[in-house]
Amino acid sequence: MMRTALIATGLLLAALQPAGAVFPETDSAVERPPIWTTGVKAIEDGDYAKGLEIMRSFVEENPEDADSWSLVGFSLRKLKRYVDSEHAYQQALELDPRHLAANSYAGKLYLETGRVLDAEKRLAVLDALCAEGVGCEDRQKLAGMIESFRKTGKVSDDW
């Protein structure tokens, strides 16, 4: 029953998200209150400080939620707080080494901080996920960013 409710909530959120939403759907078993959705919306709307505040309070009470840690990392990266962002992504990846968003966005973080080899390690995880039919679009996007970074030394604003 709870899984059905989570799936329905995920579908509703997916329908409400704009194209290019910052966070893919989730299979997390964590039951999230409406404030969590408010935090996701704030992040998607570009209010990273507000989203960060909400997600940080959520992970304090739910430290095993890789999705929320990934969103903390995303917000911190967008605020250019790279060290803290990396820590949050590491928390997400310790909880779920195959976490799609954490691997994707950590790869972008590594490019933003000039660490191509670390970005390629995240890409390798995305390669394995894509081979299983998961996250191929994210894999392609990160691969393109790495290629572009190698040519230009710049990182796209995408993601």
C-alpha positions as CSV (number, residue, x, y, z in Angstrom):
1,M,0.0,0.0,0.0
2,M,2.8,2.4,1.0
3,R,4.7,1.6,-2.2
4,T,1.6,2.3,-4.3
5,A,1.1,5.6,-2.6
6,L,4.8,6.5,-3.2
7,I,4.5,5.5,-6.8
8,A,1.4,7.6,-7.2
9,T,3.1,10.5,-5.5
10,G,6.1,10.1,-7.8
11,L,3.9,10.1,-10.8
12,L,2.1,13.2,-9.6
13,L,5.4,15.0,-9.0
14,A,6.7,13.9,-12.4
15,A,3.6,15.3,-14.0
16,L,4.0,18.6,-12.1
17,Q,7.7,18.9,-12.8
18,P,8.8,21.1,-15.7
19,A,10.9,19.6,-18.5
20,G,14.4,19.4,-17.2
21,A,13.4,18.9,-13.6
22,V,16.4,18.6,-11.3
23,F,15.5,15.4,-9.7
24,P,14.4,12.1,-11.3
25,E,11.6,9.9,-9.9
26,T,12.6,7.9,-6.9
27,D,12.0,4.4,-5.6
28,S,12.9,5.4,-2.1
29,A,10.9,3.8,0.7
30,V,11.1,6.9,2.8
31,E,7.7,8.4,3.4
32,R,8.1,12.1,2.9
33,P,5.9,14.9,4.2
34,P,4.5,17.7,1.9
35,I,7.4,20.0,3.0
36,W,9.8,17.7,1.1
37,T,7.9,18.4,-2.1
38,T,8.0,22.1,-1.2
39,G,11.8,21.8,-1.0
40,V,12.1,20.0,-4.3
41,K,9.9,22.8,-5.9
42,A,12.0,25.5,-4.4
43,I,15.1,23.9,-5.9
44,E,13.5,23.5,-9.3
45,D,12.4,27.1,-9.1
46,G,16.0,28.2,-8.5
47,D,15.6,29.1,-4.8
48,Y,18.5,26.9,-3.7
49,A,18.9,28.5,-0.3
50,K,15.2,27.7,0.6
51,G,15.4,24.2,-0.9
52,L,18.7,23.6,1.0
53,E,17.2,24.7,4.3
54,I,14.2,22.3,3.9
55,M,16.3,19.4,2.7
56,R,18.9,19.8,5.5
57,S,16.1,19.7,8.1
58,F,14.8,16.6,6.4
59,V,18.1,14.7,6.3
60,E,18.7,15.6,10.0
61,E,15.6,13.5,10.8
62,N,16.1,11.0,7.9
63,P,19.9,10.6,7.5
64,E,19.4,7.4,5.5
65,D,17.6,9.1,2.6
66,A,20.0,9.2,-0.3
67,D,17.5,11.2,-2.5
68,S,17.5,14.1,0.0
69,W,21.3,14.0,0.5
70,S,21.6,14.3,-3.3
71,L,19.3,17.3,-3.3
72,V,21.3,18.9,-0.5
73,G,24.4,18.4,-2.7
74,F,22.6,19.8,-5.7
75,S,21.6,23.0,-3.8
76,L,25.0,23.5,-2.3
77,R,26.6,23.0,-5.7
78,K,24.3,25.6,-7.2
79,L,25.3,28.0,-4.4
80,K,28.9,27.3,-5.3
81,R,29.6,25.7,-1.9
82,Y,31.6,22.9,-3.5
83,V,33.2,21.3,-0.5
84,D,29.9,20.9,1.3
85,S,28.2,19.8,-1.9
86,E,30.8,17.0,-2.4
87,H,30.2,15.9,1.2
88,A,26.5,15.7,0.6
89,Y,26.9,13.7,-2.6
90,Q,29.3,11.4,-0.8
91,Q,26.6,10.8,1.9
92,A,24.1,9.9,-0.8
93,L,26.6,7.6,-2.6
94,E,27.5,5.8,0.7
95,L,23.8,5.1,1.1
96,D,23.3,4.1,-2.5
97,P,26.4,3.8,-4.7
98,R,24.1,3.5,-7.8
99,H,22.1,6.6,-7.0
100,L,21.4,8.1,-10.4
101,A,21.1,11.8,-9.4
102,A,24.0,11.7,-7.0
103,N,26.3,10.1,-9.6
104,S,25.2,12.5,-12.3
105,Y,25.4,15.7,-10.3
106,A,28.6,14.7,-8.5
107,G,30.1,14.3,-12.0
108,K,29.1,17.8,-12.8
109,L,30.6,19.0,-9.5
110,Y,33.9,17.4,-10.3
111,L,34.0,19.1,-13.7
112,E,33.1,22.5,-12.1
113,T,36.1,22.0,-9.8
114,G,38.4,20.8,-12.6
115,R,38.5,17.1,-11.6
116,V,37.9,15.3,-14.9
117,L,39.1,11.9,-13.6
118,D,36.7,12.0,-10.8
119,A,33.9,13.0,-13.2
120,E,34.9,10.0,-15.3
121,K,34.5,7.7,-12.3
122,R,30.9,8.9,-11.9
123,L,30.4,8.4,-15.7
124,A,31.6,4.8,-15.3
125,V,28.8,4.2,-12.8
126,L,26.4,5.8,-15.2
127,D,27.7,3.5,-18.0
128,A,26.9,0.5,-15.9
129,L,23.4,1.8,-15.0
130,C,22.7,2.6,-18.7
131,A,23.8,-0.9,-19.7
132,E,20.9,-2.0,-17.4
133,G,18.6,0.4,-19.1
134,V,18.6,3.1,-16.4
135,G,19.8,6.7,-16.7
136,C,21.1,6.6,-20.2
137,E,20.1,10.3,-20.8
138,D,22.1,11.4,-17.7
139,R,25.0,9.2,-18.9
140,Q,24.9,10.8,-22.3
141,K,24.7,14.3,-20.8
142,L,27.6,13.8,-18.5
143,A,29.7,12.2,-21.2
144,G,29.0,15.3,-23.4
145,M,30.0,17.6,-20.6
146,I,33.2,15.8,-20.0
147,E,34.1,15.9,-23.8
148,S,33.2,19.6,-23.9
149,F,35.3,20.3,-20.8
150,R,38.3,18.5,-22.3
151,K,38.0,20.7,-25.4
152,T,37.1,24.1,-23.9
153,G,37.9,23.9,-20.2
154,K,34.4,25.1,-19.6
155,V,31.3,23.4,-18.0
156,S,27.9,24.0,-19.4
157,D,25.2,25.6,-17.2
158,D,22.9,22.6,-17.9
159,W,22.1,20.7,-14.6
